[in-house]
Amino acid sequence: AQNADTSSAHQKLDFSQLIEKYRAFVPNAGDTTWQTFYLPVLRNCAKAFDGRPPVDGEALAMACLSQWEQGSRMRQTSRQKLYGFLNWAVQRGHLKPIYSPPAALPEVLKPKRIGYPLSDAQILQLLDNLPEGEAHDRWRFAIQLCAVYGLRPEELRHLRIKDGASGAELWTIYQKSMGGTKGLKTEPRRLHPLLLRDADGSAIDWKLQARLQVGEALPPLNRDGDGGQALNQYLRRRKVWMTLRDEAEHQGEQLTPYSFRHRYAKQAHAARLAVAEISEAMGHTIEVHLKSYARFKPDATAANFAAVNV
């Protein structure tokens, strides 16, 4: 009972002041990140202490996260921000130890949607159906880059030309979490093209690196971190994209701006490139790559069964 007496007549918590102190503790969080991912869950935490306080850290966490669907990405992010705040507050004596974040929460995990890999023919169909005009030409250029180099949309703003041993090379200097390896980020990497092919099987060379070298413009991608959202907003206005989305859903998969990147992975595996080479080209560890793309590895099972029927 004494442990739970954090917010009472004996100790009144000023959460506004506490949140301001925590804001100073995480200066690397930009204003947009703070407003979007930190403040909502921290305000929920303040509300949880209105009246009778939660009995422990688990009850507090469940109350703070209740507005987000279990298993959703936003709930996962909010839980991460909440746990950081609670650990900080407990370690500094602002909250009782009983409010330390729980090791686990009783949650139902939402199954991960399977990303839909666009085919070369579908990408060419999409490009052919984009409207005319300078603004659309910029988006056409962006889509071509994502498909040929397997880019994350956010990487479009981080493309650089570097001098290599054999001449100019295209690199991305974008860094993100390696996935599963806390604190480690991907290194800048050289990009390797995987050209699309037309209906006759002939490779299509759009001279993308050369166009970047002469300064061809890319579309506006909004704020840092919003590249995928910007591309998604553009594509959702295109009728052909929505038709492709229905085709993906019919197969139980999800069409997203990453579907151009999924195409790159699928074609690289179909070409029987080594997994280490593909993961390096895409900026993954092998482990993280296989979690998403092991399904594209060539499977001898079908060929073996076919051989039996000859």
C-alpha positions as CSV (number, residue, x, y, z in Angstrom):
1,A,0.0,0.0,0.0
2,Q,2.9,2.4,0.8
3,N,4.5,1.6,-2.5
4,A,1.3,2.4,-4.4
5,D,1.0,5.8,-2.6
6,T,2.9,7.7,-5.2
7,S,0.1,10.1,-6.1
8,S,-1.8,10.9,-2.9
9,A,-2.2,13.5,-0.2
10,H,1.3,12.6,0.9
11,Q,3.0,13.1,-2.5
12,K,1.4,15.0,-5.4
13,L,3.1,14.4,-8.7
14,D,3.4,17.4,-11.1
15,F,3.4,15.4,-14.3
16,S,3.7,18.5,-16.5
17,Q,7.0,19.4,-14.8
18,L,8.1,15.7,-14.9
19,I,7.4,15.5,-18.7
20,E,9.4,18.7,-19.2
21,K,12.4,17.3,-17.3
22,Y,12.2,14.1,-19.4
23,R,12.1,16.2,-22.6
24,A,15.5,17.7,-21.6
25,F,16.7,14.1,-21.0
26,V,16.0,13.0,-24.6
27,P,17.4,16.0,-26.6
28,N,18.0,13.8,-29.7
29,A,14.3,13.3,-30.2
30,G,13.2,15.9,-32.7
31,D,10.1,18.1,-32.2
32,T,8.0,16.0,-34.5
33,T,9.1,12.7,-32.9
34,W,8.4,14.1,-29.5
35,Q,4.9,15.4,-30.4
36,T,4.0,12.2,-32.3
37,F,5.5,9.4,-30.3
38,Y,6.3,10.6,-26.8
39,L,3.7,13.1,-25.7
40,P,0.5,11.0,-26.4
41,V,1.6,8.1,-24.2
42,L,3.2,10.4,-21.5
43,R,-0.1,12.3,-21.2
44,N,-1.9,9.0,-20.8
45,C,0.5,8.3,-18.0
46,A,-0.4,11.5,-16.3
47,K,-4.1,10.7,-16.6
48,A,-3.5,7.3,-15.1
49,F,-2.5,9.0,-11.8
50,D,-5.6,11.2,-11.7
51,G,-7.6,9.9,-8.6
52,R,-6.6,6.5,-7.4
53,P,-3.1,5.5,-8.8
54,P,-2.5,2.2,-10.7
55,V,-1.5,-0.7,-8.5
56,D,1.8,-1.5,-10.3
57,G,3.8,-1.0,-13.5
58,E,1.8,-3.6,-15.5
59,A,-1.5,-1.9,-14.7
60,L,0.0,1.5,-15.5
61,A,1.4,0.3,-18.8
62,M,-1.9,-1.3,-19.9
63,A,-3.8,1.9,-19.0
64,C,-1.3,4.1,-20.9
65,L,-1.4,1.9,-24.1
66,S,-5.1,1.1,-24.2
67,Q,-5.9,3.6,-27.0
68,W,-3.7,1.6,-29.5
69,E,-4.6,-1.7,-31.1
70,Q,-2.7,-4.6,-29.6
71,G,0.1,-5.8,-32.0
72,S,0.1,-2.5,-33.9
73,R,3.3,-0.7,-34.8
74,M,2.1,2.5,-33.0
75,R,1.4,0.5,-29.8
76,Q,4.9,-1.0,-30.0
77,T,6.5,2.4,-30.4
78,S,4.4,4.0,-27.6
79,R,5.3,1.1,-25.3
80,Q,9.0,1.7,-26.0
81,K,8.7,5.4,-25.2
82,L,6.7,4.7,-22.1
83,Y,9.2,2.2,-20.8
84,G,12.1,4.6,-21.3
85,F,10.2,7.3,-19.3
86,L,9.2,4.9,-16.5
87,N,12.8,3.6,-16.1
88,W,14.1,7.2,-16.0
89,A,11.4,8.3,-13.5
90,V,11.9,5.3,-11.1
91,Q,15.7,5.6,-11.2
92,R,15.5,9.2,-10.2
93,G,13.0,8.7,-7.5
94,H,10.1,10.5,-9.2
95,L,8.1,7.3,-9.2
96,K,8.1,4.4,-6.8
97,P,10.0,1.2,-7.9
98,I,6.6,-0.6,-8.2
99,Y,6.0,1.4,-11.3
100,S,9.1,0.0,-13.1
101,P,7.9,-1.3,-16.6
102,P,6.9,-4.9,-16.6
103,A,9.1,-7.5,-18.3
104,A,6.1,-8.6,-20.4
105,L,2.6,-7.5,-21.1
106,P,-0.4,-9.9,-21.8
107,E,-0.9,-8.9,-25.4
108,V,-2.2,-10.5,-28.5
109,L,0.4,-10.0,-31.3
110,K,-1.0,-8.9,-34.6
111,P,0.3,-11.1,-37.4
112,K,2.8,-9.4,-39.7
113,R,1.4,-8.7,-43.1
114,I,3.3,-10.2,-46.0
115,G,4.7,-7.6,-48.4
116,Y,3.7,-7.9,-52.0
117,P,6.6,-8.0,-54.5
118,L,5.6,-6.1,-57.7
119,S,6.5,-7.8,-61.0
120,D,8.5,-5.9,-63.6
121,A,5.4,-5.9,-65.9
122,Q,3.3,-4.3,-63.1
123,I,5.9,-1.6,-62.4
124,L,6.1,-0.8,-66.1
125,Q,2.3,-0.6,-66.3
126,L,2.3,1.8,-63.3
127,L,4.9,4.0,-64.9
128,D,3.1,4.1,-68.2
129,N,-0.1,5.2,-66.6
130,L,1.4,8.1,-64.6
131,P,0.2,11.5,-65.8
132,E,2.4,13.8,-67.8
133,G,4.1,16.8,-66.4
134,E,7.3,17.8,-64.4
135,A,5.9,16.9,-61.0
136,H,4.9,13.4,-62.2
137,D,8.2,12.9,-64.0
138,R,9.9,13.4,-60.6
139,W,7.8,10.7,-59.0
140,R,8.5,8.5,-62.0
141,F,12.2,8.9,-61.5
142,A,11.8,8.1,-57.8
143,I,9.8,4.9,-58.5
144,Q,12.4,3.8,-61.1
145,L,15.2,4.3,-58.5
146,C,13.3,2.3,-55.8
147,A,12.6,-0.6,-58.2
148,V,16.1,-0.8,-59.8
149,Y,18.1,-0.4,-56.6
150,G,15.7,-1.8,-54.0
151,L,15.6,1.4,-52.0
152,R,13.6,2.2,-49.0
153,P,11.7,5.4,-50.0
154,E,13.4,7.4,-47.3
155,E,16.8,6.6,-48.9
156,L,15.9,8.7,-51.9
157,R,17.0,11.8,-50.1
158,H,20.3,10.2,-49.1
159,L,21.7,9.3,-52.5
160,R,25.3,10.3,-53.3
161,I,27.8,9.8,-56.1
162,K,31.2,8.7,-54.9
163,D,34.5,8.1,-56.7
164,G,35.2,4.4,-56.7
165,A,38.1,2.3,-57.9
166,S,36.5,1.8,-61.3
167,G,34.8,5.2,-61.5
168,A,31.7,6.8,-60.2
169,E,29.5,4.8,-57.8
170,L,26.0,5.3,-56.5
171,W,25.7,5.1,-52.7
172,T,23.2,5.7,-50.0
173,I,24.4,7.3,-46.8
174,Y,21.1,6.7,-45.0
175,Q,21.4,4.9,-41.6
176,K,18.7,3.1,-39.8
177,S,18.4,0.4,-37.1
178,M,19.8,-2.9,-38.2
179,G,16.7,-4.7,-36.7
180,G,17.2,-6.8,-33.6
181,T,20.6,-5.4,-32.8
182,K,20.1,-2.7,-30.2
183,G,22.0,0.5,-30.8
184,L,23.6,-0.6,-34.1
185,K,22.7,1.1,-37.4
186,T,23.3,0.2,-41.0
187,E,26.4,1.6,-42.6
188,P,26.4,3.6,-45.8
189,R,26.4,1.2,-48.7
190,R,27.1,1.1,-52.4
191,L,24.0,0.4,-54.5
192,H,23.9,-2.2,-57.2
193,P,21.3,-2.0,-60.0
194,L,18.9,-4.9,-60.9
195,L,17.4,-3.8,-64.2
196,L,13.8,-4.3,-65.0
197,R,13.0,-6.4,-68.1
198,D,10.3,-5.8,-70.8
199,A,7.9,-8.4,-72.1
200,D,10.6,-9.8,-74.4
201,G,13.0,-10.2,-71.5
202,S,15.3,-7.4,-72.6
203,A,16.9,-5.3,-69.8
204,I,15.7,-1.7,-69.6
205,D,18.4,0.8,-68.7
206,W,17.0,4.1,-67.6
207,K,20.5,5.6,-67.0
208,L,19.5,6.4,-63.4
209,Q,23.0,7.0,-62.0
210,A,23.9,9.3,-64.9
211,R,20.6,11.3,-64.4
212,L,21.4,11.8,-60.7
213,Q,24.9,12.9,-61.7
214,V,23.5,15.7,-63.9
215,G,21.1,16.8,-61.2
216,E,17.8,15.5,-62.3
217,A,15.3,16.4,-59.6
218,L,13.4,14.1,-57.2
219,P,10.0,14.8,-55.7
220,P,9.6,16.5,-52.4
221,L,9.6,13.9,-49.6
222,N,8.3,16.0,-46.8
223,R,10.1,15.9,-43.4
224,D,12.9,13.5,-42.6
225,G,11.5,10.1,-41.9
226,D,8.4,10.7,-44.0
227,G,9.7,9.5,-47.4
228,G,7.6,6.4,-47.4
229,Q,4.5,8.3,-46.4
230,A,5.1,10.9,-49.2
231,L,5.4,8.2,-51.8
232,N,2.4,6.3,-50.5
233,Q,0.2,9.5,-50.7
234,Y,1.2,10.0,-54.3
235,L,0.6,6.4,-55.3
236,R,-2.8,6.2,-53.6
237,R,-4.0,8.9,-56.0
238,R,-3.3,6.7,-59.0
239,K,-6.0,4.3,-60.2
240,V,-3.6,1.7,-61.4
241,W,-2.0,1.5,-58.0
242,M,-5.3,0.8,-56.3
243,T,-6.0,-1.9,-58.9
244,L,-2.6,-3.5,-58.0
245,R,-3.5,-3.2,-54.3
246,D,-6.6,-5.3,-54.9
247,E,-4.5,-7.9,-56.7
248,A,-2.2,-8.1,-53.7
249,E,-5.0,-8.4,-51.2
250,H,-6.5,-11.2,-53.3
251,Q,-3.2,-13.1,-52.7
252,G,-3.3,-12.3,-49.0
253,E,-0.4,-9.8,-49.3
254,Q,0.0,-6.1,-48.8
255,L,1.0,-3.5,-51.5
256,T,3.1,-0.7,-50.0
257,P,5.8,1.6,-51.3
258,Y,8.2,-1.1,-50.1
259,S,6.8,-3.4,-52.8
260,F,9.4,-2.0,-55.2
261,R,12.1,-3.1,-52.7
262,H,10.4,-6.5,-52.4
263,R,10.7,-6.8,-56.2
264,Y,14.4,-6.3,-55.9
265,A,14.8,-9.0,-53.3
266,K,12.7,-11.5,-55.2
267,Q,14.5,-10.9,-58.5
268,A,17.9,-11.1,-56.8
269,H,17.0,-14.5,-55.3
270,A,15.6,-15.7,-58.6
271,A,19.0,-14.8,-60.2
272,R,20.5,-17.1,-57.5
273,L,22.8,-14.4,-56.1
274,A,24.3,-15.3,-52.7
275,V,22.2,-14.4,-49.7
276,A,25.1,-12.5,-48.2
277,E,25.4,-10.4,-51.4
278,I,21.7,-9.6,-51.5
279,S,21.5,-8.7,-47.9
280,E,24.5,-6.5,-48.2
281,A,23.1,-4.7,-51.3
282,M,19.8,-4.1,-49.4
283,G,21.4,-2.9,-46.2
284,H,20.4,-5.9,-44.0
285,T,22.1,-8.4,-41.8
286,I,21.6,-11.9,-43.2
287,E,19.4,-12.8,-40.3
288,V,17.1,-9.8,-40.7
289,H,17.0,-10.3,-44.5
290,L,15.9,-14.0,-44.2
291,K,13.1,-13.1,-41.8
292,S,11.5,-11.1,-44.5
293,Y,12.7,-12.7,-47.7
294,A,13.5,-16.4,-47.1
295,R,10.3,-17.1,-49.1
296,F,12.1,-15.9,-52.2
297,K,14.9,-18.4,-52.0
298,P,14.9,-20.9,-54.8
299,D,13.1,-24.1,-53.6
300,A,14.1,-27.4,-55.3
301,T,11.0,-29.1,-53.9
302,A,8.8,-28.3,-56.9
303,A,11.5,-29.4,-59.4
304,N,12.1,-32.6,-57.5
305,F,8.4,-33.5,-57.6
306,A,8.2,-32.6,-61.3
307,A,11.1,-34.9,-62.1
308,V,9.3,-37.8,-60.5
309,N,6.4,-37.3,-62.9
310,V,8.5,-37.4,-66.0
